[in-house]
């Protein structure tokens, strides 16, 4: 598995370089968009352009670009924490609530920070969805064990440390009464899919024999 680990590290490094460059260009495009929006706003304000007519033309051009497959998107996200997002969230008795909430918070997708990516921590990002946390085939974070316990609890990302489900209406219809939002939970877990990394690693990893399997 050492060679596979090294291969994964190299792929992650190459993708990080490419996506960093793309993100820089995206920032420049955002600046250009802000300038364009400001210019249009000024022209409308001074009565030099009809706003409704311009919106119609822009929408028509957008639809044409999408239909032609020319609509640009990066699909890449990196998290940047604000100072007020680094503190711990409200304490929740997770062990008592797990049978009801199904550990839904550990099925969430979120982007890793640059620091988490570059230091090569235990939580990996999904190569098919940079730089979001990797999930297993069951729809949960790849660092969750079968009992829904976090195996990297002391090293978990700040977004996990800060999160609390107390006011999350996706999970709870009534937090105090412990009534889960079963409709959202059913829909959320029905979307669990195996990513290309999990499929590849399963294919090349030696499998342990079943408990009742005869020895080779």
CNS distance restraints for C-alpha pairs under 8 A (distance, minus, plus):
assign (resid   1 and name CA) (resid   5 and name CA) 6.14 0.50 0.50
assign (resid   1 and name CA) (resid 205 and name CA) 7.73 0.50 0.50
assign (resid   2 and name CA) (resid   6 and name CA) 6.22 0.50 0.50
assign (resid   3 and name CA) (resid   7 and name CA) 6.11 0.50 0.50
assign (resid   4 and name CA) (resid   8 and name CA) 6.10 0.50 0.50
assign (resid   5 and name CA) (resid   9 and name CA) 6.16 0.50 0.50
assign (resid   6 and name CA) (resid  10 and name CA) 6.18 0.50 0.50
assign (resid   7 and name CA) (resid  11 and name CA) 6.18 0.50 0.50
assign (resid   8 and name CA) (resid  12 and name CA) 6.08 0.50 0.50
assign (resid   9 and name CA) (resid  13 and name CA) 6.13 0.50 0.50
assign (resid  10 and name CA) (resid  14 and name CA) 6.15 0.50 0.50
assign (resid  11 and name CA) (resid  15 and name CA) 6.11 0.50 0.50
assign (resid  12 and name CA) (resid  16 and name CA) 5.99 0.50 0.50
assign (resid  12 and name CA) (resid 127 and name CA) 7.30 0.50 0.50
assign (resid  13 and name CA) (resid  17 and name CA) 6.30 0.50 0.50
assign (resid  14 and name CA) (resid  18 and name CA) 6.32 0.50 0.50
assign (resid  15 and name CA) (resid  19 and name CA) 5.90 0.50 0.50
assign (resid  16 and name CA) (resid  20 and name CA) 5.88 0.50 0.50
assign (resid  17 and name CA) (resid  21 and name CA) 6.42 0.50 0.50
assign (resid  18 and name CA) (resid  22 and name CA) 6.32 0.50 0.50
assign (resid  19 and name CA) (resid  23 and name CA) 5.93 0.50 0.50
assign (resid  19 and name CA) (resid  76 and name CA) 7.16 0.50 0.50
assign (resid  20 and name CA) (resid  24 and name CA) 6.27 0.50 0.50
assign (resid  21 and name CA) (resid  25 and name CA) 6.45 0.50 0.50
assign (resid  22 and name CA) (resid  26 and name CA) 6.12 0.50 0.50
assign (resid  22 and name CA) (resid  74 and name CA) 7.46 0.50 0.50
assign (resid  23 and name CA) (resid  27 and name CA) 6.23 0.50 0.50
assign (resid  23 and name CA) (resid  74 and name CA) 8.00 0.50 0.50
assign (resid  23 and name CA) (resid  76 and name CA) 7.78 0.50 0.50
assign (resid  24 and name CA) (resid  28 and name CA) 6.56 0.50 0.50
assign (resid  25 and name CA) (resid  29 and name CA) 6.28 0.50 0.50
assign (resid  26 and name CA) (resid  30 and name CA) 6.21 0.50 0.50
assign (resid  27 and name CA) (resid  31 and name CA) 6.41 0.50 0.50
assign (resid  28 and name CA) (resid  32 and name CA) 6.30 0.50 0.50
assign (resid  29 and name CA) (resid  33 and name CA) 6.07 0.50 0.50
assign (resid  30 and name CA) (resid  34 and name CA) 6.16 0.50 0.50
assign (resid  31 and name CA) (resid  35 and name CA) 6.28 0.50 0.50
assign (resid  32 and name CA) (resid  36 and name CA) 6.15 0.50 0.50
assign (resid  33 and name CA) (resid  37 and name CA) 6.04 0.50 0.50
assign (resid  34 and name CA) (resid  38 and name CA) 6.10 0.50 0.50
assign (resid  35 and name CA) (resid  39 and name CA) 6.14 0.50 0.50
assign (resid  36 and name CA) (resid  40 and name CA) 6.15 0.50 0.50
assign (resid  37 and name CA) (resid  41 and name CA) 6.05 0.50 0.50
assign (resid  38 and name CA) (resid  42 and name CA) 6.19 0.50 0.50
assign (resid  39 and name CA) (resid  43 and name CA) 6.28 0.50 0.50
assign (resid  40 and name CA) (resid  44 and name CA) 6.20 0.50 0.50
assign (resid  40 and name CA) (resid  49 and name CA) 7.96 0.50 0.50
assign (resid  41 and name CA) (resid  45 and name CA) 6.01 0.50 0.50
assign (resid  42 and name CA) (resid  46 and name CA) 6.25 0.50 0.50
assign (resid  43 and name CA) (resid  47 and name CA) 6.27 0.50 0.50
assign (resid  43 and name CA) (resid  48 and name CA) 5.18 0.50 0.50
assign (resid  43 and name CA) (resid  49 and name CA) 5.67 0.50 0.50
assign (resid  44 and name CA) (resid  48 and name CA) 5.83 0.50 0.50
assign (resid  44 and name CA) (resid  49 and name CA) 4.93 0.50 0.50
assign (resid  44 and name CA) (resid  50 and name CA) 6.26 0.50 0.50
assign (resid  44 and name CA) (resid  51 and name CA) 6.03 0.50 0.50
assign (resid  49 and name CA) (resid  54 and name CA) 7.37 0.50 0.50
assign (resid  50 and name CA) (resid  54 and name CA) 6.18 0.50 0.50
assign (resid  51 and name CA) (resid  55 and name CA) 6.21 0.50 0.50
assign (resid  52 and name CA) (resid  56 and name CA) 6.32 0.50 0.50
assign (resid  53 and name CA) (resid  57 and name CA) 6.42 0.50 0.50
assign (resid  54 and name CA) (resid  58 and name CA) 6.15 0.50 0.50
assign (resid  55 and name CA) (resid  59 and name CA) 6.09 0.50 0.50
assign (resid  56 and name CA) (resid  60 and name CA) 6.20 0.50 0.50
assign (resid  57 and name CA) (resid  61 and name CA) 6.19 0.50 0.50
assign (resid  58 and name CA) (resid  62 and name CA) 6.09 0.50 0.50
assign (resid  59 and name CA) (resid  63 and name CA) 6.21 0.50 0.50
assign (resid  60 and name CA) (resid  64 and name CA) 6.26 0.50 0.50
assign (resid  61 and name CA) (resid  65 and name CA) 6.21 0.50 0.50
assign (resid  62 and name CA) (resid  66 and name CA) 6.23 0.50 0.50
assign (resid  62 and name CA) (resid  71 and name CA) 7.84 0.50 0.50
assign (resid  63 and name CA) (resid  67 and name CA) 6.12 0.50 0.50
assign (resid  64 and name CA) (resid  68 and name CA) 6.16 0.50 0.50
assign (resid  65 and name CA) (resid  69 and name CA) 6.21 0.50 0.50
assign (resid  65 and name CA) (resid  70 and name CA) 4.97 0.50 0.50
assign (resid  65 and name CA) (resid  71 and name CA) 5.60 0.50 0.50
assign (resid  66 and name CA) (resid  70 and name CA) 5.74 0.50 0.50
assign (resid  66 and name CA) (resid  71 and name CA) 5.01 0.50 0.50
assign (resid  75 and name CA) (resid 129 and name CA) 7.26 0.50 0.50
assign (resid  75 and name CA) (resid 130 and name CA) 7.43 0.50 0.50
assign (resid  76 and name CA) (resid 129 and name CA) 6.98 0.50 0.50
assign (resid  76 and name CA) (resid 130 and name CA) 5.19 0.50 0.50
assign (resid  76 and name CA) (resid 131 and name CA) 6.35 0.50 0.50
assign (resid  77 and name CA) (resid 111 and name CA) 5.84 0.50 0.50
assign (resid  77 and name CA) (resid 130 and name CA) 6.43 0.50 0.50
assign (resid  77 and name CA) (resid 131 and name CA) 5.72 0.50 0.50
assign (resid  77 and name CA) (resid 132 and name CA) 7.19 0.50 0.50
assign (resid  78 and name CA) (resid 111 and name CA) 5.27 0.50 0.50
assign (resid  78 and name CA) (resid 112 and name CA) 5.73 0.50 0.50
assign (resid  78 and name CA) (resid 113 and name CA) 5.47 0.50 0.50
assign (resid  78 and name CA) (resid 114 and name CA) 6.57 0.50 0.50
assign (resid  78 and name CA) (resid 130 and name CA) 7.99 0.50 0.50
assign (resid  78 and name CA) (resid 131 and name CA) 5.99 0.50 0.50
assign (resid  78 and name CA) (resid 132 and name CA) 7.85 0.50 0.50
assign (resid  79 and name CA) (resid 110 and name CA) 7.93 0.50 0.50
assign (resid  79 and name CA) (resid 111 and name CA) 5.23 0.50 0.50
assign (resid  79 and name CA) (resid 112 and name CA) 5.36 0.50 0.50
assign (resid  79 and name CA) (resid 113 and name CA) 4.43 0.50 0.50
assign (resid  79 and name CA) (resid 114 and name CA) 7.19 0.50 0.50
assign (resid  80 and name CA) (resid 113 and name CA) 5.85 0.50 0.50
assign (resid  80 and name CA) (resid 114 and name CA) 7.74 0.50 0.50
assign (resid  81 and name CA) (resid  85 and name CA) 6.03 0.50 0.50
assign (resid  81 and name CA) (resid  86 and name CA) 7.00 0.50 0.50
assign (resid  81 and name CA) (resid 113 and name CA) 7.67 0.50 0.50
assign (resid  82 and name CA) (resid  86 and name CA) 7.06 0.50 0.50
assign (resid  85 and name CA) (resid 158 and name CA) 7.84 0.50 0.50
assign (resid  85 and name CA) (resid 159 and name CA) 7.62 0.50 0.50
assign (resid  85 and name CA) (resid 162 and name CA) 6.56 0.50 0.50
assign (resid  86 and name CA) (resid 158 and name CA) 5.94 0.50 0.50
assign (resid  86 and name CA) (resid 159 and name CA) 7.57 0.50 0.50
assign (resid  86 and name CA) (resid 161 and name CA) 7.69 0.50 0.50
assign (resid  86 and name CA) (resid 162 and name CA) 6.28 0.50 0.50
assign (resid  87 and name CA) (resid 161 and name CA) 7.34 0.50 0.50
assign (resid  87 and name CA) (resid 162 and name CA) 5.69 0.50 0.50
assign (resid  88 and name CA) (resid 161 and name CA) 5.32 0.50 0.50
assign (resid  88 and name CA) (resid 162 and name CA) 4.33 0.50 0.50
assign (resid  88 and name CA) (resid 163 and name CA) 7.35 0.50 0.50
assign (resid  89 and name CA) (resid 161 and name CA) 6.58 0.50 0.50
assign (resid  89 and name CA) (resid 162 and name CA) 4.34 0.50 0.50
assign (resid  89 and name CA) (resid 163 and name CA) 5.30 0.50 0.50
assign (resid  89 and name CA) (resid 164 and name CA) 5.21 0.50 0.50
assign (resid  90 and name CA) (resid 163 and name CA) 7.87 0.50 0.50
assign (resid  90 and name CA) (resid 164 and name CA) 5.69 0.50 0.50
assign (resid  90 and name CA) (resid 166 and name CA) 7.42 0.50 0.50
assign (resid  91 and name CA) (resid 164 and name CA) 7.32 0.50 0.50
assign (resid  92 and name CA) (resid 164 and name CA) 7.23 0.50 0.50
assign (resid  92 and name CA) (resid 165 and name CA) 7.76 0.50 0.50
assign (resid  92 and name CA) (resid 166 and name CA) 7.51 0.50 0.50
assign (resid  93 and name CA) (resid  97 and name CA) 6.58 0.50 0.50
assign (resid  94 and name CA) (resid  98 and name CA) 5.82 0.50 0.50
assign (resid  97 and name CA) (resid 101 and name CA) 6.05 0.50 0.50
assign (resid  97 and name CA) (resid 102 and name CA) 7.95 0.50 0.50
assign (resid  97 and name CA) (resid 178 and name CA) 7.33 0.50 0.50
assign (resid  98 and name CA) (resid 102 and name CA) 5.07 0.50 0.50
assign (resid  98 and name CA) (resid 103 and name CA) 5.42 0.50 0.50
assign (resid  99 and name CA) (resid 103 and name CA) 7.98 0.50 0.50
assign (resid 100 and name CA) (resid 178 and name CA) 7.43 0.50 0.50
assign (resid 100 and name CA) (resid 179 and name CA) 7.56 0.50 0.50
assign (resid 100 and name CA) (resid 180 and name CA) 6.14 0.50 0.50
assign (resid 101 and name CA) (resid 171 and name CA) 6.38 0.50 0.50
assign (resid 101 and name CA) (resid 172 and name CA) 7.66 0.50 0.50
assign (resid 101 and name CA) (resid 180 and name CA) 6.02 0.50 0.50
assign (resid 101 and name CA) (resid 185 and name CA) 7.69 0.50 0.50
assign (resid 103 and name CA) (resid 107 and name CA) 7.31 0.50 0.50
assign (resid 103 and name CA) (resid 148 and name CA) 6.57 0.50 0.50
assign (resid 104 and name CA) (resid 108 and name CA) 7.01 0.50 0.50
assign (resid 104 and name CA) (resid 171 and name CA) 7.07 0.50 0.50
assign (resid 104 and name CA) (resid 185 and name CA) 7.25 0.50 0.50
assign (resid 105 and name CA) (resid 165 and name CA) 7.54 0.50 0.50
assign (resid 106 and name CA) (resid 140 and name CA) 5.70 0.50 0.50
assign (resid 106 and name CA) (resid 141 and name CA) 5.75 0.50 0.50
assign (resid 106 and name CA) (resid 144 and name CA) 7.64 0.50 0.50
assign (resid 107 and name CA) (resid 135 and name CA) 7.55 0.50 0.50
assign (resid 107 and name CA) (resid 139 and name CA) 5.78 0.50 0.50
assign (resid 107 and name CA) (resid 140 and name CA) 4.33 0.50 0.50
assign (resid 107 and name CA) (resid 141 and name CA) 5.90 0.50 0.50
assign (resid 108 and name CA) (resid 140 and name CA) 7.68 0.50 0.50
assign (resid 108 and name CA) (resid 141 and name CA) 7.85 0.50 0.50
assign (resid 109 and name CA) (resid 132 and name CA) 6.17 0.50 0.50
assign (resid 109 and name CA) (resid 133 and name CA) 6.05 0.50 0.50
assign (resid 110 and name CA) (resid 132 and name CA) 5.23 0.50 0.50
assign (resid 110 and name CA) (resid 133 and name CA) 5.95 0.50 0.50
assign (resid 111 and name CA) (resid 130 and name CA) 7.68 0.50 0.50
assign (resid 111 and name CA) (resid 131 and name CA) 5.25 0.50 0.50
assign (resid 111 and name CA) (resid 132 and name CA) 4.04 0.50 0.50
assign (resid 111 and name CA) (resid 133 and name CA) 6.18 0.50 0.50
assign (resid 112 and name CA) (resid 116 and name CA) 6.11 0.50 0.50
assign (resid 112 and name CA) (resid 117 and name CA) 6.52 0.50 0.50
assign (resid 112 and name CA) (resid 125 and name CA) 7.24 0.50 0.50
assign (resid 112 and name CA) (resid 131 and name CA) 5.83 0.50 0.50
assign (resid 112 and name CA) (resid 132 and name CA) 5.90 0.50 0.50
assign (resid 112 and name CA) (resid 133 and name CA) 6.53 0.50 0.50
assign (resid 112 and name CA) (resid 157 and name CA) 7.81 0.50 0.50
assign (resid 113 and name CA) (resid 117 and name CA) 6.29 0.50 0.50
assign (resid 114 and name CA) (resid 118 and name CA) 6.05 0.50 0.50
assign (resid 115 and name CA) (resid 119 and name CA) 6.06 0.50 0.50
assign (resid 116 and name CA) (resid 120 and name CA) 6.55 0.50 0.50
assign (resid 116 and name CA) (resid 121 and name CA) 6.10 0.50 0.50
assign (resid 116 and name CA) (resid 157 and name CA) 7.61 0.50 0.50
assign (resid 117 and name CA) (resid 121 and name CA) 7.06 0.50 0.50
assign (resid 117 and name CA) (resid 124 and name CA) 7.79 0.50 0.50
assign (resid 117 and name CA) (resid 125 and name CA) 7.74 0.50 0.50
assign (resid 120 and name CA) (resid 124 and name CA) 7.74 0.50 0.50
assign (resid 122 and name CA) (resid 152 and name CA) 7.19 0.50 0.50
assign (resid 122 and name CA) (resid 155 and name CA) 7.82 0.50 0.50
assign (resid 123 and name CA) (resid 133 and name CA) 6.97 0.50 0.50
assign (resid 123 and name CA) (resid 134 and name CA) 7.51 0.50 0.50
assign (resid 123 and name CA) (resid 142 and name CA) 7.77 0.50 0.50
assign (resid 123 and name CA) (resid 143 and name CA) 6.86 0.50 0.50
assign (resid 123 and name CA) (resid 152 and name CA) 7.96 0.50 0.50
assign (resid 123 and name CA) (resid 156 and name CA) 7.69 0.50 0.50
assign (resid 124 and name CA) (resid 133 and name CA) 6.08 0.50 0.50
assign (resid 124 and name CA) (resid 134 and name CA) 5.75 0.50 0.50
assign (resid 125 and name CA) (resid 129 and name CA) 7.67 0.50 0.50
assign (resid 125 and name CA) (resid 130 and name CA) 6.51 0.50 0.50
assign (resid 125 and name CA) (resid 131 and name CA) 5.30 0.50 0.50
assign (resid 125 and name CA) (resid 132 and name CA) 5.21 0.50 0.50
assign (resid 125 and name CA) (resid 133 and name CA) 4.46 0.50 0.50
assign (resid 125 and name CA) (resid 134 and name CA) 4.85 0.50 0.50
assign (resid 126 and name CA) (resid 130 and name CA) 5.90 0.50 0.50
assign (resid 126 and name CA) (resid 131 and name CA) 6.37 0.50 0.50
assign (resid 126 and name CA) (resid 132 and name CA) 5.75 0.50 0.50
assign (resid 126 and name CA) (resid 133 and name CA) 5.84 0.50 0.50
assign (resid 126 and name CA) (resid 134 and name CA) 4.46 0.50 0.50
assign (resid 126 and name CA) (resid 135 and name CA) 7.44 0.50 0.50
assign (resid 126 and name CA) (resid 195 and name CA) 7.69 0.50 0.50
assign (resid 126 and name CA) (resid 197 and name CA) 7.38 0.50 0.50
assign (resid 127 and name CA) (resid 131 and name CA) 7.45 0.50 0.50
assign (resid 127 and name CA) (resid 196 and name CA) 7.92 0.50 0.50
assign (resid 127 and name CA) (resid 197 and name CA) 6.97 0.50 0.50
assign (resid 128 and name CA) (resid 195 and name CA) 7.14 0.50 0.50
assign (resid 128 and name CA) (resid 196 and name CA) 6.99 0.50 0.50
assign (resid 128 and name CA) (resid 197 and name CA) 7.91 0.50 0.50
assign (resid 133 and name CA) (resid 141 and name CA) 7.05 0.50 0.50
assign (resid 134 and name CA) (resid 141 and name CA) 6.02 0.50 0.50
assign (resid 134 and name CA) (resid 142 and name CA) 5.94 0.50 0.50
assign (resid 135 and name CA) (resid 139 and name CA) 5.79 0.50 0.50
assign (resid 135 and name CA) (resid 140 and name CA) 5.24 0.50 0.50
assign (resid 135 and name CA) (resid 141 and name CA) 4.34 0.50 0.50
assign (resid 135 and name CA) (resid 142 and name CA) 4.83 0.50 0.50
assign (resid 135 and name CA) (resid 194 and name CA) 7.78 0.50 0.50
assign (resid 135 and name CA) (resid 195 and name CA) 7.58 0.50 0.50
assign (resid 136 and name CA) (resid 140 and name CA) 5.65 0.50 0.50
assign (resid 136 and name CA) (resid 141 and name CA) 6.15 0.50 0.50
assign (resid 136 and name CA) (resid 142 and name CA) 5.02 0.50 0.50
assign (resid 136 and name CA) (resid 193 and name CA) 7.88 0.50 0.50
assign (resid 136 and name CA) (resid 194 and name CA) 6.34 0.50 0.50
assign (resid 136 and name CA) (resid 195 and name CA) 7.53 0.50 0.50
assign (resid 136 and name CA) (resid 198 and name CA) 6.55 0.50 0.50
assign (resid 137 and name CA) (resid 192 and name CA) 6.55 0.50 0.50
assign (resid 137 and name CA) (resid 193 and name CA) 5.56 0.50 0.50
assign (resid 137 and name CA) (resid 194 and name CA) 4.30 0.50 0.50
assign (resid 137 and name CA) (resid 195 and name CA) 7.27 0.50 0.50
assign (resid 137 and name CA) (resid 198 and name CA) 7.20 0.50 0.50
assign (resid 138 and name CA) (resid 192 and name CA) 5.91 0.50 0.50
assign (resid 138 and name CA) (resid 193 and name CA) 7.16 0.50 0.50
assign (resid 138 and name CA) (resid 194 and name CA) 7.65 0.50 0.50
assign (resid 139 and name CA) (resid 189 and name CA) 6.52 0.50 0.50
assign (resid 139 and name CA) (resid 191 and name CA) 7.54 0.50 0.50
assign (resid 139 and name CA) (resid 192 and name CA) 4.25 0.50 0.50
assign (resid 139 and name CA) (resid 193 and name CA) 6.38 0.50 0.50
assign (resid 139 and name CA) (resid 194 and name CA) 7.80 0.50 0.50
assign (resid 140 and name CA) (resid 144 and name CA) 6.84 0.50 0.50
assign (resid 143 and name CA) (resid 150 and name CA) 6.15 0.50 0.50
assign (resid 143 and name CA) (resid 151 and name CA) 5.66 0.50 0.50
assign (resid 143 and name CA) (resid 152 and name CA) 6.69 0.50 0.50
assign (resid 144 and name CA) (resid 148 and name CA) 5.59 0.50 0.50
assign (resid 144 and name CA) (resid 149 and name CA) 5.52 0.50 0.50
assign (resid 144 and name CA) (resid 150 and name CA) 4.75 0.50 0.50
assign (resid 144 and name CA) (resid 151 and name CA) 5.93 0.50 0.50
assign (resid 145 and name CA) (resid 149 and name CA) 5.31 0.50 0.50
assign (resid 145 and name CA) (resid 150 and name CA) 6.48 0.50 0.50
assign (resid 145 and name CA) (resid 151 and name CA) 6.62 0.50 0.50
assign (resid 152 and name CA) (resid 156 and name CA) 5.62 0.50 0.50
assign (resid 156 and name CA) (resid 160 and name CA) 6.32 0.50 0.50
assign (resid 156 and name CA) (resid 161 and name CA) 6.93 0.50 0.50
assign (resid 157 and name CA) (resid 161 and name CA) 6.53 0.50 0.50
assign (resid 158 and name CA) (resid 162 and name CA) 6.05 0.50 0.50
assign (resid 159 and name CA) (resid 163 and name CA) 6.05 0.50 0.50
assign (resid 164 and name CA) (resid 168 and name CA) 7.66 0.50 0.50
assign (resid 165 and name CA) (resid 171 and name CA) 7.15 0.50 0.50
assign (resid 165 and name CA) (resid 172 and name CA) 7.85 0.50 0.50
assign (resid 166 and name CA) (resid 172 and name CA) 7.94 0.50 0.50
assign (resid 166 and name CA) (resid 175 and name CA) 6.16 0.50 0.50
assign (resid 167 and name CA) (resid 172 and name CA) 7.72 0.50 0.50
assign (resid 167 and name CA) (resid 175 and name CA) 7.39 0.50 0.50
assign (resid 168 and name CA) (resid 172 and name CA) 6.31 0.50 0.50
assign (resid 169 and name CA) (resid 173 and name CA) 5.91 0.50 0.50
assign (resid 169 and name CA) (resid 181 and name CA) 7.25 0.50 0.50
assign (resid 170 and name CA) (resid 181 and name CA) 6.27 0.50 0.50
assign (resid 170 and name CA) (resid 184 and name CA) 6.11 0.50 0.50
assign (resid 170 and name CA) (resid 185 and name CA) 7.57 0.50 0.50
assign (resid 171 and name CA) (resid 180 and name CA) 5.71 0.50 0.50
assign (resid 171 and name CA) (resid 181 and name CA) 5.13 0.50 0.50
assign (resid 171 and name CA) (resid 182 and name CA) 7.72 0.50 0.50
assign (resid 171 and name CA) (resid 184 and name CA) 7.13 0.50 0.50
assign (resid 171 and name CA) (resid 185 and name CA) 6.77 0.50 0.50
assign (resid 172 and name CA) (resid 178 and name CA) 7.10 0.50 0.50
assign (resid 172 and name CA) (resid 179 and name CA) 5.92 0.50 0.50
assign (resid 172 and name CA) (resid 180 and name CA) 4.29 0.50 0.50
assign (resid 172 and name CA) (resid 181 and name CA) 4.92 0.50 0.50
assign (resid 173 and name CA) (resid 178 and name CA) 7.99 0.50 0.50
assign (resid 173 and name CA) (resid 179 and name CA) 5.58 0.50 0.50
assign (resid 173 and name CA) (resid 180 and name CA) 5.46 0.50 0.50
assign (resid 173 and name CA) (resid 181 and name CA) 5.12 0.50 0.50
assign (resid 174 and name CA) (resid 178 and name CA) 5.85 0.50 0.50
assign (resid 174 and name CA) (resid 179 and name CA) 5.03 0.50 0.50
assign (resid 174 and name CA) (resid 180 and name CA) 6.87 0.50 0.50
assign (resid 175 and name CA) (resid 179 and name CA) 6.36 0.50 0.50
assign (resid 175 and name CA) (resid 180 and name CA) 7.58 0.50 0.50
assign (resid 181 and name CA) (resid 185 and name CA) 6.28 0.50 0.50
assign (resid 182 and name CA) (resid 186 and name CA) 5.92 0.50 0.50
assign (resid 183 and name CA) (resid 187 and name CA) 6.33 0.50 0.50
assign (resid 184 and name CA) (resid 188 and name CA) 5.93 0.50 0.50
assign (resid 185 and name CA) (resid 189 and name CA) 6.17 0.50 0.50
assign (resid 186 and name CA) (resid 190 and name CA) 6.11 0.50 0.50
assign (resid 187 and name CA) (resid 191 and name CA) 6.80 0.50 0.50
assign (resid 188 and name CA) (resid 192 and name CA) 7.53 0.50 0.50
assign (resid 194 and name CA) (resid 198 and name CA) 6.26 0.50 0.50
assign (resid 194 and name CA) (resid 199 and name CA) 6.61 0.50 0.50
assign (resid 195 and name CA) (resid 199 and name CA) 6.40 0.50 0.50
assign (resid 196 and name CA) (resid 200 and name CA) 6.07 0.50 0.50
assign (resid 197 and name CA) (resid 201 and name CA) 6.07 0.50 0.50
assign (resid 198 and name CA) (resid 202 and name CA) 6.04 0.50 0.50
assign (resid 199 and name CA) (resid 203 and name CA) 6.23 0.50 0.50
assign (resid 200 and name CA) (resid 204 and name CA) 6.48 0.50 0.50
assign (resid 201 and name CA) (resid 205 and name CA) 5.81 0.50 0.50
assign (resid 209 and name CA) (resid 213 and name CA) 6.11 0.50 0.50
